Amino acid sequence: MATDTLKSTSGASGASAVRRLLLDNGALSALIVLVIAMSLLSGDFLTTQNLLNVGVQAAVTAILAFGVTFVIVSAGIDLSVGSVAALSATVLAWTATSEGVPVWIAVILAIATGIACGLVNGVLISYGKLPPFIATLAMLSVGRGLSLVISQGSPIAFPDSVSHLGDTLGGWLPVPVLVMIVMGLITALILGRTYIGRSMYAIGGNEEAARLSGLRVKKQKLAIYALSGLFAAAAGIVLASRLSSAQPQAAQGYELDAIAAVVIGGASLAGGTGKASGTLIGALILAVLRNGLNLLSVSAFWQQVVIGVVIALAVLLDTVRRKAGATPVAAGAGGAGASGKKGPQAVKFALAAVLVAAVLGAMSLFNSGSSPANQKLGLSLSTLNNPFFVQIREGAQEAAKKAGADLTVTDAQNDASQQANQLQNFTSEGLGSIIVNPVDSDAAGPAVRAANKAGIPVIGVDRGVNKADTAALVASDNVAGGRLAAKTLAEKLGGQGEIVILQGQAGTSASRERGAGFAEGLKAYPGIKVLAKQPADFDRTKGLDVMTNMLQAHPDVDGVFAENDEMALGAIKALGSKAGTSVAVVGFDGTPDGLKAVKAGTLYASVAQQPKELGRIAVENALKAAEGEKVSETVKVPVKVVTSQNVDGFTG
């Protein structure tokens, strides 16, 4: 009887401990419920391969977030970690390849770069008295700029010996996951077992009290920001290893994900609280959300809404938790004390439940019905923040609807790492075929090779994939289009004149290829002089601003070549009455707004690629490849120079 009573008591104690663990950790509760919900909603989620994918996709964010945890615990903020990660990876690739430095020294230089950036942040904050937000925002810009300067805007191949960090051990265990675990353990050790860790909590709790108690707060902050820079460098190396190349534009926006992971994991933005395990859980929640929403075919636009709701709820949870923690409990009132403790716990659990309910509601609302595997296609576009790629999507969706196929479209937001994650998710889902419009042709290679290994045919659209097999490439020739643009503009100017060039987003293959074709085409016209060329990131607003600035230095320019129509339209706005009269502007893409400008006479010409045709033909080839049919390795969609003479009959 006594034994039975002991077992009963032990069982009750264990259940109570589990209940307390879940109630005291709203993020852990949310993660568990999310995993269960995803498993019920998608049969592809709870598989070994997909769970490993989630771990890989969380790794870079988690490593960055571990470094940011030190900063947030000490009541600071670090907005520079994404740029520092890209800069460190670029330094490694550049020194090891272009400069011939031994790889092990290049790795040390990359880590030293991260630490140096962190120390600069610390000096500006501790001794320069700059607010952390301003100091690290400045470093965000400096780090990104230096990365572009070193790389000249182009990806740099990563050394093979370091690229193994993106591989697997034993053919199944991803190395990025192991690195994440090791960095997490180091973070936990520093926070819980070292003098600097205890100093972080003291500074975050009350900086003035910490100073008065004898802590050298300024020196401690130097060490804290240096640690953040070191972890950012490690994350950058892991990220570049996954992509087999250092991307100068890599990790854009990752600082926000890192901060979100720390806060979701229970750290307070006011400082004084936070732990490594919570940060890891926060990073896993973000990775599970993105992975699950991809598997459930949720719109790329709605995915951003859901992630934003989760981050907002996490900060709300932080605010409520701090207010609840500040509520006094009457001394000696045991019942009241217990009730007061349950109140905050209930609030945590309720907010975690609301967070999960919001996600499940979005997934249930936008989850599409199932189709046969060979009728399920995935399309990963480099960005949907550009009319050209929106038209590719529209053409693809029309073709899929006509064929009765299920097409999932994702938006990589010009982030090669995010696209790699999306392609991994498509592979885990076991789709019939995958269509990819690479952010960068080299960076897409590893993820496409994984699809090749899984026996899933891949179709490239608009841009090819390097070092991987694609069943077909459906594209226009960007280089040939650039040559056509040069010929068109030069002939309009009679072979004589001064021009400026608006370049696309640095590091993208489209910008490189169009620029190379244009430069090649201009060789036949020695009377044309290029006065300046500046990037405007394929964006209309930036095209307006950059062109306005160029006109200050070159007011008598005769012509403009913009590497897409959006920048051309911005340039036309800056030129005002000069556009189409004294200054000839040539764009690229043949978008609807671009063609309207051609018809109005403000845009002299656009090299049109017929993006809807690209999307339609890509889907048709993907469906054939999924059925095992032979498709042409290269399908060229003709480019056309559209001017006022032929714009009325153009239907691209």
PyMOL commands that set and color helices and strands:
alter all, ss='L'
color gray80, all
select helices_A, chain A and resi 2-24+26-41+48-73+81-98+103-126+132-151+160-166+175-193+195-205+207-212+217-243+254-264+276-295+300-325+334-366+373-375+387-403+416-429+445-453+478-492+509-522+540-553+565-578+592-600+611-626+647-649
alter helices_A, ss='H'
color red, helices_A
select strands_A, chain A and resi 156-157+168-169+173-174+245-246+376-381+406-411+433-436+458-461+472-475+497-503+528-535+559-562+584-589+605-608+634-636+640-642
alter strands_A, ss='S'
color yellow, strands_A
deselect
rebuild
show_as cartoon
